[in-house]
Amino acid sequence: MAKVPVTVLTGYLGAGKTTLLNRILSEDHGKRYAVIVNEFGELGIDNDLVVGADEEVFEMNNGCICCTVRGDLIRIISGLMKRIDRFDAVIIETTGLADPAPVAQTFFVDDDVRSKTELDAVVTVVDAKHLPARLDDSPEAAEQVAFADVVVLNKIDLVDDNERQALERRIRAINPYTRIIAANHCDIPLEQAIGLGAFDLERIISLEPEFLSEEHAHEHDEQVKSISLTATRPLLPERFEKWIAAVLRIDGVNILRCKGILDLLGQERRYVFQSVHMLANGTATQPWQSDEARHSRLVFIGRDLDADKLQAGFDACVVASPTSREQA
Amino acid sequence: MSQPAPILEQLGHQWQWSAYVLSACFDAANNLAFALGDGSLYLLPAGSQQAPGRIEVHEGVSLSMAAAPGEGFVSGGDDGRFVRIAVDGTLHDLATFPGRWVDHVASHPNGVVACSEGKRLHLYAEGRDEIVREFPSTVGGICFSPDGYRIAVAHYGGVTLCSARSADATPVPLTCPGSHLSVTWSPNARFVLSAMQEDCIHGWRLEDKDDLVMSGYATKVKSWSWFNGGRYLATSGSNCAPCWPFKGRKGPKGRTPETPGDSSSALVTAVAGDPAHPILGIGYDDGQVTVADIQSGQEVIIKPPGDGAITAMAWSPNGAWLAFGTDKGFAGLFPVSG
């Protein structure tokens, strides 16, 4: 049975999250959604199921200090999946100040949640006028952008073209992968926010390869930023595994997300890797095509990242000579 | 050559319904109920030769079901209702919590019933006021002590033992970091055990609060059953059904479990044991059901794989029947006496 896609909706108070949620609930989209909200408030509900959440963030008792999960989500999603009526998607609203990590980590940690649902996208709604100030004064705002697969740049009419371009550059400096959609009153096509397959990194990376190589000039020295690493020769699987495990163990607190598509020596299929803090998973996906360049690409998004050290560690995983593939 | 019909088909009864079987439960008079993912309940009175009768109970799903004191059942649903179901199918609302989920229910033969919604525990008994207790986090599970005087409540950070009769009595905290998802009290009243998010069972010996940890599970322990006169606790969550020995003062501390039902390919998802004998029903995620004698090591397959993962299982108090159901709406009843 196909897993039910889950969209996580984040964003500061007043950015327009509730507007988007109301559109999802009221529009005639022919889909059936289960929506997990913090407060019932003034939400219109017809065909959809709305469940109140308690936003209970728990530490896992597994010795990993940044491994926090949302206990209430585990309970609610397990309950929803037992119902006879199937949902086309589950949408989770988080409070304005919430760190998206525990929500995302819940989808890595819990077997029941993982077997029935999959994280489809983190959608962050930001207020175009106020985002610069938020990024300056609150670490949560940067985290929400860092986690976003989609940033809805709402209230775009309130800024001019220059401001808008600066904003997009700033967002890209934090998170080069994210898709930015400008909007007023969150008037985006819903299919651009729900059911994207955005955690299907493959697509994102192949759609927007320039973000991985392009050097972004930006005027702000962001606390949260990204580092892209590439290799044109295959990686040694054992060496990469050892290195990435050590990186996440030691610096996982500061690494918000890591995503990559890798060419591992001796494997005909792409290896897709992603992590949230210290939790990681990797899977082999479709085979490399004969006519495409087998390049490995890995991106870290986080705080206080040591680019040189990461680059050196990554480079050490690359096979020494271009002929190694044939020898393997 | 045609295969002989499975033993369940030859000797027992089986039904196919349209929704996930969430729980199976016998009451003290051996009446049987199955709670389904469409909010219905199928009830089979003891000794009935007919198919179980369908009763519409909840608008969403029944999140938890237990035997009612005496006869019948109690059920909590995501429609916010805590309902008592009589064997003749009549419903009686014990309480309603609009907009909430009634996550857990429990009862004791002395007449007290309990449910939890979110962080709150509610206790009801004939002739007494309702008792409400609030915990710092969502209640993961509830269980009465064997004498019915106390109730154990699992939550984040441990288990709390509360009086089931007085709102004023000071609760006893049993602490252990992590998320506690269900709780059970040993029939000899000496141990309280909780199943944790971290794929283990944490236990406390009440006389001295000595801790025990039972680990090595592949997943969370979602099904457990005291059997053979309370001498063993059988558990799901592994590729066998670990049965922890609770004879004697030390319980399972320093001892290894019996491990019936070893499978190379499937995971044990449900267990239910004979109340009086060392015989255990074991259900797997591939749909197979076996009955194992943990002393002789003999195992019999009563249902082959298929029809969904086993999600519910119960052994009747008189020892005569093993009931089970799957996440695809299949349900079976097998005679196990003798």
Interface residues (C-beta under 8 A of the other chain):
Chain A: F40 V51 G52 D54 E56 F58 E59 M60 N61 N62 V69 G71 D72 I74 R75 I76 G79 K82 R83 I84 D110 D111 D112
Chain B: S18 A19 Y20 L22 L36 G37 D38 G60 V61 L63 D78 G99 R100 W101 D103 G118 K119 S137 T138 Y156 C176 P177 G178 S179 M196 Q197 E198 T219 K220
